[in-house]
């Protein structure tokens, strides 16, 4: 797979992950109006989701395409 195709795929996945982060932030704000036990549980789950998305973005853009042995 050439680099331009890989970057296109990375960009598409990045858009999806960034959308997930935005939804997590919106949910975090929305959960602030709920009773304490519900708010804590929702914010914990949303925080994990947002953190996992940011970590996935970092891993996604650090990955390098395999080198071809063809000369």
N, C-alpha and C positions, 0 to 999 in steps of 0.2 A: 504494500500500500504506500503510495507516495505521500509526501509531507502535506501537500495541499488538501488531499482528501482527509487525512488524519486531523488536520486543523479544522476542517469543515465539520467533521463529526464531533470534535471536542467543543466547538462553538455551539452546536445544537444541544449537546448535553449540558453545557454551561448555562444556556438559557433556561433549560428545565430546572436545573439546580438553583439558579437565582430566583426563579419563580417560587420554588419551594421555600426559600429563605424569606421572601416577601410575604408569603402566606403564613409562615410561622410567626413573623413579627406582627402581622394583623391579628392572628389568633391570640398572641400574647396580650395585646391591647384589649381585645374582646374579652378575654378571660378575667381581666381585672374587675369586671362588674359582677362576677359570680361569688357565691358564698366561699368562705375560706378553704374548706377541703377540696372543693371542685376546682377552685382557682389554682391551688398548689399542684394538684395532679395535672391539670391542663398545661400549666406553665412548665412543669418538669418535662412532659412529653414534647411540647413545642420547642423547648430549649435543646433537648437532645436531637430533635429533628433538624433544627437550624445548625447546630454544631456539626452534626454528621454531614450536612450538605456542604458546609465550608471546608471540612476536611476532605471530602470527595473532590471538590474543586481543586484543591491543592495537589492531590494525588493525580488527578486527571491531567493537569498541565505540567507535572514533573515527568510523567512517563515519556519515554523516548521510543521511537519506532525501532524495531529490530534491524540490525545491519544486515545487508545482503552480502553473501559470500561470492556472488557473481562478479567477475572482473571484466 
